[in-house]
Amino acid sequence: MDACLEQVMRAVLDLPVGAAIRPDQELESALGVDSLFLMSIVVGVEAERGIELSAASIGSVRTVGDLDRAVGEALGAVGEI
């Protein structure tokens, strides 16, 4: 998992350091991430990484792994410029 994503998720969701964040976890049911939390996470990662996640990629995010892939794709797009 992207370290920045994990750090932002822990901060936004106020998760303790030892709490597991796994790729298979559903954002809403397992972590309580609603649309406002998701946007806070996205904005935080975008600011830290200097990337922009597309609305399409954000709209299809259901799990931590989905969000991690979206960040990875955005980072790859930055590298292609």
All heavy atoms as a GROMACS GRO file, in nm:
protein
  579
    1MET      N    1   0.085  -0.118   0.000
    1MET     CA    2   0.000   0.000   0.000
    1MET      C    3   0.089   0.124   0.000
    1MET      O    4   0.193   0.126   0.064
    1MET     CB    5  -0.092   0.002   0.121
    1MET     CG    6  -0.176   0.127   0.126
    1MET     SD    7  -0.276   0.153   0.273
    1MET     CE    8  -0.355  -0.003   0.294
    2ASP      N    9   0.044   0.224  -0.070
    2ASP     CA   10   0.116   0.351  -0.073
    2ASP      C   11   0.124   0.407   0.069
    2ASP      O   12   0.023   0.418   0.139
    2ASP     CB   13   0.042   0.449  -0.165
    2ASP     CG   14   0.112   0.582  -0.178
    2ASP    OD1   15   0.212   0.588  -0.250
    2ASP    OD2   16   0.068   0.678  -0.113
    3ALA      N   17   0.246   0.439   0.112
    3ALA     CA   18   0.268   0.486   0.250
    3ALA      C   19   0.194   0.617   0.278
    3ALA      O   20   0.141   0.636   0.387
    3ALA     CB   21   0.417   0.503   0.276
    4CYS      N   22   0.190   0.704   0.180
    4CYS     CA   23   0.120   0.832   0.197
    4CYS      C   24  -0.030   0.807   0.215
    4CYS      O   25  -0.092   0.869   0.301
    4CYS     CB   26   0.148   0.922   0.076
    4CYS     SG   27   0.061   1.078   0.083
    5LEU      N   28  -0.086   0.718   0.136
    5LEU     CA   29  -0.228   0.685   0.148
    5LEU      C   30  -0.257   0.632   0.288
    5LEU      O   31  -0.352   0.675   0.352
    5LEU     CB   32  -0.269   0.582   0.042
    5LEU     CG   33  -0.410   0.526   0.055
    5LEU    CD1   34  -0.515   0.636   0.050
    5LEU    CD2   35  -0.434   0.421  -0.051
    6GLU      N   36  -0.174   0.541   0.335
    6GLU     CA   37  -0.196   0.486   0.469
    6GLU      C   38  -0.187   0.595   0.576
    6GLU      O   39  -0.271   0.601   0.666
    6GLU     CB   40  -0.094   0.376   0.499
    6GLU     CG   41  -0.118   0.313   0.634
    6GLU     CD   42  -0.028   0.194   0.662
    6GLU    OE1   43   0.052   0.155   0.576
    6GLU    OE2   44  -0.041   0.141   0.774
    7GLN      N   45  -0.091   0.682   0.564
    7GLN     CA   46  -0.074   0.790   0.661
    7GLN      C   47  -0.196   0.883   0.661
    7GLN      O   48  -0.247   0.920   0.767
    7GLN     CB   49   0.053   0.869   0.630
    7GLN     CG   50   0.077   0.984   0.723
    7GLN     CD   51   0.202   1.063   0.684
    7GLN    OE1   52   0.269   1.036   0.584
    7GLN    NE2   53   0.233   1.164   0.762
    8VAL      N   54  -0.242   0.920   0.543
    8VAL     CA   55  -0.358   1.010   0.532
    8VAL      C   56  -0.483   0.940   0.587
    8VAL      O   57  -0.561   1.002   0.661
    8VAL     CB   58  -0.378   1.058   0.387
    8VAL    CG1   59  -0.512   1.129   0.371
    8VAL    CG2   60  -0.264   1.149   0.345
    9MET      N   61  -0.501   0.813   0.552
    9MET     CA   62  -0.618   0.740   0.603
    9MET      C   63  -0.617   0.735   0.755
    9MET      O   64  -0.719   0.758   0.819
    9MET     CB   65  -0.622   0.599   0.545
    9MET     CG   66  -0.664   0.595   0.400
    9MET     SD   67  -0.677   0.426   0.338
    9MET     CE   68  -0.822   0.370   0.427
   10ARG      N   69  -0.501   0.706   0.814
   10ARG     CA   70  -0.492   0.700   0.960
   10ARG      C   71  -0.528   0.835   1.023
   10ARG      O   72  -0.596   0.841   1.124
   10ARG     CB   73  -0.353   0.656   1.004
   10ARG     CG   74  -0.328   0.510   0.981
   10ARG     CD   75  -0.200   0.462   1.044
   10ARG     NE   76  -0.176   0.323   1.007
   10ARG     CZ   77  -0.240   0.219   1.059
   10ARG    NH1   78  -0.332   0.239   1.151
   10ARG    NH2   79  -0.213   0.096   1.020
   11ALA      N   80  -0.480   0.943   0.961
   11ALA     CA   81  -0.506   1.077   1.015
   11ALA      C   82  -0.654   1.114   1.001
   11ALA      O   83  -0.717   1.160   1.097
   11ALA     CB   84  -0.418   1.180   0.946
   12VAL      N   85  -0.709   1.095   0.882
   12VAL     CA   86  -0.849   1.134   0.856
   12VAL      C   87  -0.946   1.051   0.940
   12VAL      O   88  -1.042   1.104   0.995
   12VAL     CB   89  -0.882   1.123   0.706
   12VAL    CG1   90  -1.030   1.138   0.680
   12VAL    CG2   91  -0.804   1.228   0.626
   13LEU      N   92  -0.918   0.921   0.949
   13LEU     CA   93  -1.009   0.831   1.020
   13LEU      C   94  -0.975   0.817   1.168
   13LEU      O   95  -1.043   0.746   1.240
   13LEU     CB   96  -1.009   0.693   0.953
   13LEU     CG   97  -1.051   0.692   0.806
   13LEU    CD1   98  -1.034   0.553   0.748
   13LEU    CD2   99  -1.193   0.743   0.790
   14ASP      N  100  -0.868   0.883   1.212
   14ASP     CA  101  -0.823   0.879   1.350
   14ASP      C  102  -0.802   0.734   1.397
   14ASP      O  103  -0.847   0.694   1.505
   14ASP     CB  104  -0.922   0.952   1.441
   14ASP     CG  105  -0.862   0.985   1.577
   14ASP    OD1  106  -0.738   0.999   1.587
   14ASP    OD2  107  -0.939   0.994   1.674
   15LEU      N  108  -0.732   0.657   1.314
   15LEU     CA  109  -0.704   0.518   1.345
   15LEU      C  110  -0.578   0.508   1.429
   15LEU      O  111  -0.480   0.574   1.402
   15LEU     CB  112  -0.685   0.436   1.217
   15LEU     CG  113  -0.805   0.424   1.124
   15LEU    CD1  114  -0.766   0.353   0.996
   15LEU    CD2  115  -0.918   0.350   1.194
   16PRO      N  116  -0.578   0.420   1.527
   16PRO     CA  117  -0.457   0.400   1.606
   16PRO      C  118  -0.347   0.336   1.522
   16PRO      O  119  -0.375   0.267   1.424
   16PRO     CB  120  -0.501   0.306   1.718
   16PRO     CG  121  -0.637   0.260   1.686
   16PRO     CD  122  -0.690   0.341   1.573
   17VAL      N  123  -0.224   0.357   1.562
   17VAL     CA  124  -0.109   0.307   1.486
   17VAL      C  125  -0.118   0.157   1.461
   17VAL      O  126  -0.087   0.109   1.353
   17VAL     CB  127   0.022   0.344   1.558
   17VAL    CG1  128   0.141   0.282   1.490
   17VAL    CG2  129   0.038   0.495   1.566
   18GLY      N  130  -0.161   0.080   1.556
   18GLY     CA  131  -0.165  -0.065   1.541
   18GLY      C  132  -0.283  -0.119   1.462
   18GLY      O  133  -0.286  -0.236   1.428
   19ALA      N  134  -0.380  -0.035   1.431
   19ALA     CA  135  -0.499  -0.081   1.359
   19ALA      C  136  -0.462  -0.121   1.216
   19ALA      O  137  -0.391  -0.050   1.147
   19ALA     CB  138  -0.605   0.028   1.356
   20ALA      N  139  -0.512  -0.237   1.176
   20ALA     CA  140  -0.482  -0.288   1.042
   20ALA      C  141  -0.562  -0.213   0.936
   20ALA      O  142  -0.680  -0.184   0.954
   20ALA     CB  143  -0.514  -0.437   1.035
   21ILE      N  144  -0.493  -0.186   0.826
   21ILE     CA  145  -0.560  -0.136   0.705
   21ILE      C  146  -0.518  -0.234   0.595
   21ILE      O  147  -0.402  -0.241   0.559
   21ILE     CB  148  -0.515   0.007   0.668
   21ILE    CG1  149  -0.548   0.104   0.779
   21ILE    CG2  150  -0.583   0.050   0.538
   21ILE    CD1  151  -0.501   0.246   0.752
   22ARG      N  152  -0.616  -0.313   0.548
   22ARG     CA  153  -0.587  -0.417   0.449
   22ARG      C  154  -0.653  -0.384   0.316
   22ARG      O  155  -0.761  -0.324   0.312
   22ARG     CB  156  -0.639  -0.551   0.499
   22ARG     CG  157  -0.575  -0.601   0.627
   22ARG     CD  158  -0.629  -0.738   0.666
   22ARG     NE  159  -0.772  -0.756   0.639
   22ARG     CZ  160  -0.870  -0.725   0.724
   22ARG    NH1  161  -0.843  -0.671   0.841
   22ARG    NH2  162  -0.996  -0.748   0.691
   23PRO      N  163  -0.590  -0.426   0.207
   23PRO     CA  164  -0.645  -0.398   0.074
   23PRO      C  165  -0.787  -0.451   0.052
   23PRO      O  166  -0.864  -0.391  -0.023
   23PRO     CB  167  -0.547  -0.466  -0.022
   23PRO     CG  168  -0.421  -0.477   0.055
   23PRO     CD  169  -0.461  -0.494   0.199
   24ASP      N  170  -0.823  -0.560   0.119
   24ASP     CA  171  -0.954  -0.620   0.097
   24ASP      C  172  -1.065  -0.554   0.180
   24ASP      O  173  -1.183  -0.586   0.162
   24ASP     CB  174  -0.950  -0.769   0.127
   24ASP     CG  175  -0.917  -0.799   0.273
   24ASP    OD1  176  -0.844  -0.721   0.337
   24ASP    OD2  177  -0.966  -0.902   0.323
   25GLN      N  178  -1.030  -0.462   0.268
   25GLN     CA  179  -1.132  -0.398   0.353
   25GLN      C  180  -1.222  -0.306   0.272
   25GLN      O  181  -1.174  -0.224   0.192
   25GLN     CB  182  -1.067  -0.317   0.465
   25GLN     CG  183  -1.009  -0.402   0.574
   25GLN     CD  184  -0.942  -0.317   0.680
   25GLN    OE1  185  -0.850  -0.242   0.648
   25GLN    NE2  186  -0.986  -0.330   0.804
   26GLU      N  187  -1.352  -0.322   0.292
   26GLU     CA  188  -1.449  -0.231   0.234
   26GLU      C  189  -1.438  -0.098   0.306
   26GLU      O  190  -1.436  -0.095   0.430
   26GLU     CB  191  -1.591  -0.287   0.249
   26GLU     CG  192  -1.618  -0.414   0.172
   26GLU     CD  193  -1.644  -0.389   0.025
   26GLU    OE1  194  -1.692  -0.279  -0.010
   26GLU    OE2  195  -1.617  -0.480  -0.054
   27LEU      N  196  -1.428   0.009   0.230
   27LEU     CA  197  -1.412   0.141   0.293
   27LEU      C  198  -1.531   0.176   0.381
   27LEU      O  199  -1.513   0.218   0.495
   27LEU     CB  200  -1.391   0.248   0.186
   27LEU     CG  201  -1.258   0.242   0.113
   27LEU    CD1  202  -1.258   0.337  -0.006
   27LEU    CD2  203  -1.143   0.275   0.207
   28GLU      N  204  -1.652   0.156   0.329
   28GLU     CA  205  -1.770   0.199   0.404
   28GLU      C  206  -1.802   0.104   0.519
   28GLU      O  207  -1.811   0.146   0.635
   28GLU     CB  208  -1.890   0.211   0.312
   28GLU     CG  209  -2.010   0.272   0.380
   28GLU     CD  210  -2.125   0.301   0.286
   28GLU    OE1  211  -2.109   0.285   0.164
   28GLU    OE2  212  -2.230   0.341   0.336
   29SER      N  213  -1.816  -0.025   0.492
   29SER     CA  214  -1.862  -0.117   0.596
   29SER      C  215  -1.753  -0.150   0.699
   29SER      O  216  -1.783  -0.164   0.818
   29SER     CB  217  -1.917  -0.245   0.535
   29SER     OG  218  -1.817  -0.314   0.462
   30ALA      N  219  -1.628  -0.162   0.657
   30ALA     CA  220  -1.522  -0.201   0.751
   30ALA      C  221  -1.458  -0.082   0.821
   30ALA      O  222  -1.419  -0.093   0.937
   30ALA     CB  223  -1.414  -0.280   0.677
   31LEU      N  224  -1.448   0.030   0.751
   31LEU     CA  225  -1.378   0.146   0.809
   31LEU      C  226  -1.466   0.267   0.834
   31LEU      O  227  -1.421   0.367   0.887
   31LEU     CB  228  -1.261   0.185   0.717
   31LEU     CG  229  -1.151   0.081   0.702
   31LEU    CD1  230  -1.050   0.124   0.595
   31LEU    CD2  231  -1.081   0.059   0.835
   32GLY      N  232  -1.593   0.260   0.794
   32GLY     CA  233  -1.685   0.371   0.818
   32GLY      C  234  -1.659   0.493   0.731
   32GLY      O  235  -1.694   0.605   0.768
   33VAL      N  236  -1.599   0.470   0.614
   33VAL     CA  237  -1.566   0.582   0.525
   33VAL      C  238  -1.690   0.618   0.443
   33VAL      O  239  -1.736   0.541   0.360
   33VAL     CB  240  -1.449   0.544   0.430
   33VAL    CG1  241  -1.425   0.654   0.328
   33VAL    CG2  242  -1.324   0.515   0.510
   34ASP      N  243  -1.743   0.738   0.468
   34ASP     CA  244  -1.853   0.789   0.387
   34ASP      C  245  -1.793   0.880   0.279
   34ASP      O  246  -1.671   0.891   0.267
   34ASP     CB  247  -1.957   0.861   0.473
   34ASP     CG  248  -1.903   0.984   0.545
   34ASP    OD1  249  -1.793   1.034   0.510
   34ASP    OD2  250  -1.970   1.031   0.638
   35SER      N  251  -1.877   0.943   0.201
   35SER     CA  252  -1.827   1.025   0.090
   35SER      C  253  -1.742   1.142   0.137
   35SER      O  254  -1.644   1.179   0.071
   35SER     CB  255  -1.943   1.074   0.004
   35SER     OG  256  -2.033   1.153   0.081
   36LEU      N  257  -1.774   1.200   0.252
   36LEU     CA  258  -1.694   1.312   0.303
   36LEU      C  259  -1.556   1.267   0.349
   36LEU      O  260  -1.455   1.333   0.322
   36LEU     CB  261  -1.767   1.383   0.417
   36LEU     CG  262  -1.893   1.458   0.377
   36LEU    CD1  263  -1.961   1.516   0.500
   36LEU    CD2  264  -1.862   1.567   0.279
   37PHE      N  265  -1.552   1.152   0.418
   37PHE     CA  266  -1.422   1.096   0.457
   37PHE      C  267  -1.340   1.062   0.334
   37PHE      O  268  -1.220   1.088   0.330
   37PHE     CB  269  -1.439   0.972   0.544
   37PHE     CG  270  -1.462   0.998   0.689
   37PHE    CD1  271  -1.564   0.934   0.757
   37PHE    CD2  272  -1.382   1.085   0.761
   37PHE    CE1  273  -1.586   0.956   0.892
   37PHE    CE2  274  -1.402   1.109   0.896
   37PHE     CZ  275  -1.505   1.044   0.961
   38LEU      N  276  -1.404   1.002   0.233
   38LEU     CA  277  -1.332   0.965   0.112
   38LEU      C  278  -1.272   1.088   0.045
   38LEU      O  279  -1.155   1.086   0.005
   38LEU     CB  280  -1.423   0.890   0.014
   38LEU     CG  281  -1.358   0.847  -0.118
   38LEU    CD1  282  -1.238   0.757  -0.094
   38LEU    CD2  283  -1.462   0.780  -0.207
   39MET      N  284  -1.349   1.194   0.036
   39MET     CA  285  -1.296   1.316  -0.027
   39MET      C  286  -1.183   1.375   0.057
   39MET      O  287  -1.085   1.425   0.001
   39MET     CB  288  -1.407   1.418  -0.049
   39MET     CG  289  -1.505   1.378  -0.158
   39MET     SD  290  -1.428   1.319  -0.312
   39MET     CE  291  -1.329   1.456  -0.362
   40SER      N  292  -1.191   1.368   0.187
   40SER     CA  293  -1.082   1.416   0.273
   40SER      C  294  -0.955   1.335   0.250
   40SER      O  295  -0.845   1.391   0.242
   40SER     CB  296  -1.121   1.408   0.420
   40SER     OG  297  -1.225   1.496   0.449
   41ILE      N  298  -0.970   1.204   0.235
   41ILE     CA  299  -0.856   1.118   0.208
   41ILE      C  300  -0.797   1.152   0.071
   41ILE      O  301  -0.676   1.168   0.056
   41ILE     CB  302  -0.896   0.969   0.215
   41ILE    CG1  303  -0.933   0.932   0.359
   41ILE    CG2  304  -0.784   0.879   0.162
   41ILE    CD1  305  -1.005   0.799   0.374
   42VAL      N  306  -0.883   1.164  -0.029
   42VAL     CA  307  -0.838   1.193  -0.166
   42VAL      C  308  -0.765   1.327  -0.170
   42VAL      O  309  -0.655   1.337  -0.226
   42VAL     CB  310  -0.957   1.191  -0.264
   42VAL    CG1  311  -0.919   1.251  -0.398
   42VAL    CG2  312  -1.007   1.048  -0.282
   43VAL      N  313  -0.823   1.430  -0.112
   43VAL     CA  314  -0.761   1.563  -0.113
   43VAL      C  315  -0.626   1.560  -0.040
   43VAL      O  316  -0.528   1.619  -0.086
   43VAL     CB  317  -0.856   1.668  -0.051
   43VAL    CG1  318  -0.785   1.798  -0.023
   43VAL    CG2  319  -0.975   1.690  -0.143
   44GLY      N  320  -0.620   1.487   0.071
   44GLY     CA  321  -0.494   1.477   0.145
   44GLY      C  322  -0.385   1.409   0.064
   44GLY      O  323  -0.271   1.455   0.059
   45VAL      N  324  -0.419   1.298  -0.003
   45VAL     CA  325  -0.321   1.226  -0.084
   45VAL      C  326  -0.280   1.311  -0.205
   45VAL      O  327  -0.162   1.317  -0.239
   45VAL     CB  328  -0.376   1.089  -0.128
   45VAL    CG1  329  -0.285   1.023  -0.231
   45VAL    CG2  330  -0.394   0.997  -0.008
   46GLU      N  331  -0.376   1.374  -0.268
   46GLU     CA  332  -0.344   1.460  -0.383
   46GLU      C  333  -0.247   1.570  -0.342
   46GLU      O  334  -0.150   1.598  -0.413
   46GLU     CB  335  -0.472   1.522  -0.441
   46GLU     CG  336  -0.558   1.424  -0.517
   46GLU     CD  337  -0.686   1.484  -0.570
   46GLU    OE1  338  -0.736   1.584  -0.511
   46GLU    OE2  339  -0.738   1.433  -0.668
   47ALA      N  340  -0.271   1.632  -0.229
   47ALA     CA  341  -0.184   1.741  -0.182
   47ALA      C  342  -0.045   1.689  -0.148
   47ALA      O  343   0.056   1.752  -0.184
   47ALA     CB  344  -0.246   1.810  -0.061
   48GLU      N  345  -0.037   1.576  -0.079
   48GLU     CA  346   0.092   1.521  -0.038
   48GLU      C  347   0.173   1.469  -0.156
   48GLU      O  348   0.294   1.482  -0.158
   48GLU     CB  349   0.072   1.408   0.064
   48GLU     CG  350   0.026   1.455   0.199
   48GLU     CD  351   0.133   1.532   0.274
   48GLU    OE1  352   0.251   1.496   0.267
   48GLU    OE2  353   0.096   1.632   0.340
   49ARG      N  354   0.106   1.408  -0.252
   49ARG     CA  355   0.174   1.343  -0.363
   49ARG      C  356   0.186   1.430  -0.488
   49ARG      O  357   0.258   1.395  -0.581
   49ARG     CB  358   0.104   1.213  -0.402
   49ARG     CG  359   0.114   1.106  -0.298
   49ARG     CD  360   0.257   1.067  -0.273
   49ARG     NE  361   0.270   0.923  -0.271
   49ARG     CZ  362   0.381   0.860  -0.302
   49ARG    NH1  363   0.486   0.927  -0.339
   49ARG    NH2  364   0.387   0.731  -0.295
   50GLY      N  365   0.111   1.541  -0.493
   50GLY     CA  366   0.114   1.625  -0.612
   50GLY      C  367   0.050   1.559  -0.732
   50GLY      O  368   0.096   1.572  -0.846
   51ILE      N  369  -0.059   1.486  -0.706
   51ILE     CA  370  -0.131   1.416  -0.812
   51ILE      C  371  -0.276   1.460  -0.813
   51ILE      O  372  -0.320   1.532  -0.723
   51ILE     CB  373  -0.125   1.262  -0.793
   51ILE    CG1  374  -0.185   1.220  -0.658
   51ILE    CG2  375   0.019   1.212  -0.809
   51ILE    CD1  376  -0.197   1.071  -0.638
   52GLU      N  377  -0.349   1.413  -0.913
   52GLU     CA  378  -0.492   1.436  -0.918
   52GLU      C  379  -0.560   1.306  -0.954
   52GLU      O  380  -0.528   1.244  -1.055
   52GLU     CB  381  -0.527   1.543  -1.022
   52GLU     CG  382  -0.672   1.583  -1.019
   52GLU     CD  383  -0.702   1.700  -1.109
   52GLU    OE1  384  -0.616   1.789  -1.124
   52GLU    OE2  385  -0.814   1.703  -1.165
   53LEU      N  386  -0.652   1.263  -0.869
   53LEU     CA  387  -0.729   1.142  -0.896
   53LEU      C  388  -0.851   1.180  -0.977
   53LEU      O  389  -0.920   1.279  -0.944
   53LEU     CB  390  -0.770   1.075  -0.766
   53LEU     CG  391  -0.656   1.023  -0.679
   53LEU    CD1  392  -0.706   0.988  -0.541
   53LEU    CD2  393  -0.592   0.904  -0.744
   54SER      N  394  -0.880   1.105  -1.081
   54SER     CA  395  -0.995   1.136  -1.166
   54SER      C  396  -1.125   1.102  -1.094
   54SER      O  397  -1.129   1.014  -1.007
   54SER     CB  398  -0.986   1.057  -1.296
   54SER     OG  399  -1.010   0.920  -1.272
   55ALA      N  400  -1.230   1.172  -1.132
   55ALA     CA  401  -1.361   1.146  -1.074
   55ALA      C  402  -1.404   1.003  -1.104
   55ALA      O  403  -1.466   0.937  -1.020
   55ALA     CB  404  -1.463   1.245  -1.129
   56ALA      N  405  -1.369   0.951  -1.221
   56ALA     CA  406  -1.404   0.813  -1.257
   56ALA      C  407  -1.336   0.713  -1.166
   56ALA      O  408  -1.398   0.616  -1.121
   56ALA     CB  409  -1.367   0.786  -1.403
   57SER      N  410  -1.209   0.736  -1.136
   57SER     CA  411  -1.138   0.642  -1.049
   57SER      C  412  -1.190   0.649  -0.906
   57SER      O  413  -1.202   0.547  -0.839
   57SER     CB  414  -0.987   0.664  -1.054
   57SER     OG  415  -0.951   0.786  -0.993
   58ILE      N  416  -1.225   0.767  -0.860
   58ILE     CA  417  -1.279   0.781  -0.724
   58ILE      C  418  -1.417   0.717  -0.715
   58ILE      O  419  -1.451   0.652  -0.617
   58ILE     CB  420  -1.287   0.930  -0.684
   58ILE    CG1  421  -1.147   0.990  -0.678
   58ILE    CG2  422  -1.357   0.946  -0.549
   58ILE    CD1  423  -1.146   1.141  -0.668
   59GLY      N  424  -1.496   0.733  -0.820
   59GLY     CA  425  -1.633   0.679  -0.821
   59GLY      C  426  -1.639   0.528  -0.815
   59GLY      O  427  -1.738   0.471  -0.769
   60SER      N  428  -1.533   0.461  -0.860
   60SER     CA  429  -1.534   0.315  -0.862
   60SER      C  430  -1.467   0.253  -0.740
   60SER      O  431  -1.457   0.132  -0.729
   60SER     CB  432  -1.467   0.264  -0.990
   60SER     OG  433  -1.330   0.300  -0.991
   61VAL      N  434  -1.421   0.335  -0.648
   61VAL     CA  435  -1.350   0.287  -0.529
   61VAL      C  436  -1.449   0.228  -0.428
   61VAL      O  437  -1.546   0.293  -0.389
   61VAL     CB  438  -1.270   0.403  -0.465
   61VAL    CG1  439  -1.226   0.369  -0.325
   61VAL    CG2  440  -1.151   0.440  -0.551
   62ARG      N  441  -1.423   0.103  -0.390
   62ARG     CA  442  -1.505   0.036  -0.287
   62ARG      C  443  -1.419  -0.015  -0.172
   62ARG      O  444  -1.465  -0.023  -0.059
   62ARG     CB  445  -1.582  -0.082  -0.347
   62ARG     CG  446  -1.678  -0.044  -0.457
   62ARG     CD  447  -1.798   0.032  -0.403
   62ARG     NE  448  -1.886   0.076  -0.510
   62ARG     CZ  449  -1.890   0.199  -0.561
   62ARG    NH1  450  -1.812   0.292  -0.514
   62ARG    NH2  451  -1.972   0.232  -0.658
   63THR      N  452  -1.296  -0.054  -0.204
   63THR     CA  453  -1.208  -0.112  -0.102
   63THR      C  454  -1.080  -0.029  -0.088
   63THR      O  455  -1.052   0.057  -0.171
   63THR     CB  456  -1.167  -0.256  -0.140
   63THR    OG1  457  -1.085  -0.251  -0.257
   63THR    CG2  458  -1.287  -0.346  -0.163
   64VAL      N  459  -1.004  -0.059   0.016
   64VAL     CA  460  -0.875   0.006   0.035
   64VAL      C  461  -0.785  -0.023  -0.086
   64VAL      O  462  -0.716   0.065  -0.136
   64VAL     CB  463  -0.809  -0.042   0.166
   64VAL    CG1  464  -0.667   0.010   0.177
   64VAL    CG2  465  -0.891   0.000   0.287
   65GLY      N  466  -0.790  -0.146  -0.136
   65GLY     CA  467  -0.711  -0.183  -0.252
   65GLY      C  468  -0.748  -0.103  -0.376
   65GLY      O  469  -0.661  -0.065  -0.455
   66ASP      N  470  -0.879  -0.079  -0.395
   66ASP     CA  471  -0.924   0.004  -0.508
   66ASP      C  472  -0.863   0.144  -0.499
   66ASP      O  473  -0.817   0.199  -0.599
   66ASP     CB  474  -1.076   0.018  -0.510
   66ASP     CG  475  -1.151  -0.111  -0.538
   66ASP    OD1  476  -1.091  -0.206  -0.593
   66ASP    OD2  477  -1.271  -0.116  -0.502
   67LEU      N  478  -0.866   0.200  -0.380
   67LEU     CA  479  -0.813   0.334  -0.360
   67LEU      C  480  -0.662   0.335  -0.382
   67LEU      O  481  -0.608   0.426  -0.445
   67LEU     CB  482  -0.848   0.384  -0.220
   67LEU     CG  483  -0.813   0.528  -0.186
   67LEU    CD1  484  -0.868   0.627  -0.289
   67LEU    CD2  485  -0.864   0.563  -0.048
   68ASP      N  486  -0.594   0.233  -0.334
   68ASP     CA  487  -0.450   0.222  -0.353
   68ASP      C  488  -0.416   0.212  -0.502
   68ASP      O  489  -0.321   0.276  -0.550
   68ASP     CB  490  -0.397   0.101  -0.277
   68ASP     CG  491  -0.246   0.095  -0.273
   68ASP    OD1  492  -0.183   0.200  -0.251
   68ASP    OD2  493  -0.190  -0.014  -0.291
   69ARG      N  494  -0.492   0.134  -0.578
   69ARG     CA  495  -0.470   0.124  -0.724
   69ARG      C  496  -0.492   0.258  -0.792
   69ARG      O  497  -0.417   0.295  -0.882
   69ARG     CB  498  -0.562   0.017  -0.784
   69ARG     CG  499  -0.505  -0.123  -0.773
   69ARG     CD  500  -0.590  -0.223  -0.849
   69ARG     NE  501  -0.720  -0.246  -0.787
   69ARG     CZ  502  -0.741  -0.318  -0.678
   69ARG    NH1  503  -0.640  -0.373  -0.615
   69ARG    NH2  504  -0.861  -0.334  -0.630
   70ALA      N  505  -0.595   0.331  -0.751
   70ALA     CA  506  -0.622   0.462  -0.811
   70ALA      C  507  -0.506   0.558  -0.786
   70ALA      O  508  -0.465   0.632  -0.876
   70ALA     CB  509  -0.753   0.520  -0.754
   71VAL      N  510  -0.450   0.554  -0.666
   71VAL     CA  511  -0.334   0.637  -0.634
   71VAL      C  512  -0.215   0.595  -0.721
   71VAL      O  513  -0.146   0.678  -0.778
   71VAL     CB  514  -0.299   0.630  -0.483
   71VAL    CG1  515  -0.165   0.696  -0.454
   71VAL    CG2  516  -0.410   0.696  -0.402
   72GLY      N  517  -0.193   0.465  -0.732
   72GLY     CA  518  -0.083   0.414  -0.813
   72GLY      C  519  -0.095   0.453  -0.958
   72GLY      O  520   0.003   0.491  -1.023
   73GLU      N  521  -0.218   0.447  -1.013
   73GLU     CA  522  -0.241   0.487  -1.152
   73GLU      C  523  -0.213   0.636  -1.170
   73GLU      O  524  -0.153   0.678  -1.268
   73GLU     CB  525  -0.382   0.454  -1.193
   73GLU     CG  526  -0.404   0.305  -1.210
   73GLU     CD  527  -0.550   0.268  -1.228
   73GLU    OE1  528  -0.637   0.358  -1.240
   73GLU    OE2  529  -0.580   0.146  -1.230
   74ALA      N  530  -0.256   0.717  -1.074
   74ALA     CA  531  -0.232   0.861  -1.082
   74ALA      C  532  -0.082   0.891  -1.073
   74ALA      O  533  -0.031   0.978  -1.144
   74ALA     CB  534  -0.308   0.936  -0.973
   75LEU      N  535  -0.012   0.819  -0.987
   75LEU     CA  536   0.133   0.837  -0.977
   75LEU      C  537   0.202   0.796  -1.107
   75LEU      O  538   0.295   0.862  -1.152
   75LEU     CB  539   0.190   0.756  -0.860
   75LEU     CG  540   0.162   0.811  -0.722
   75LEU    CD1  541   0.196   0.707  -0.616
   75LEU    CD2  542   0.238   0.940  -0.699
   76GLY      N  543   0.152   0.690  -1.171
   76GLY     CA  544   0.207   0.647  -1.299
   76GLY      C  545   0.183   0.750  -1.407
   76GLY      O  546   0.271   0.776  -1.490
   77ALA      N  547   0.066   0.813  -1.405
   77ALA     CA  548   0.034   0.917  -1.503
   77ALA      C  549   0.126   1.036  -1.487
   77ALA      O  550   0.168   1.098  -1.585
   77ALA     CB  551  -0.112   0.959  -1.492
   78VAL      N  552   0.161   1.071  -1.362
   78VAL     CA  553   0.253   1.182  -1.337
   78VAL      C  554   0.389   1.149  -1.395
   78VAL      O  555   0.454   1.232  -1.457
   78VAL     CB  556   0.263   1.213  -1.186
   78VAL    CG1  557   0.377   1.307  -1.158
   78VAL    CG2  558   0.132   1.271  -1.135
   79GLY      N  559   0.432   1.024  -1.380
   79GLY     CA  560   0.561   0.982  -1.431
   79GLY      C  561   0.568   0.979  -1.582
   79GLY      O  562   0.677   0.984  -1.640
   80GLU      N  563   0.453   0.972  -1.649
   80GLU     CA  564   0.450   0.966  -1.795
   80GLU      C  565   0.459   1.102  -1.861
   80GLU      O  566   0.478   1.113  -1.979
   80GLU     CB  567   0.321   0.896  -1.841
   80GLU     CG  568   0.316   0.752  -1.799
   80GLU     CD  569   0.182   0.688  -1.826
   80GLU    OE1  570   0.093   0.755  -1.885
   80GLU    OE2  571   0.163   0.572  -1.789
   81ILE      N  572   0.445   1.208  -1.783
   81ILE     CA  573   0.446   1.343  -1.840
   81ILE      C  574   0.585   1.382  -1.880
   81ILE      O  575   0.682   1.353  -1.822
   81ILE     CB  576   0.387   1.445  -1.739
   81ILE    CG1  577   0.241   1.411  -1.716
   81ILE    CG2  578   0.404   1.588  -1.788
   81ILE    CD1  579   0.173   1.496  -1.611
   0.00000   0.00000   0.00000
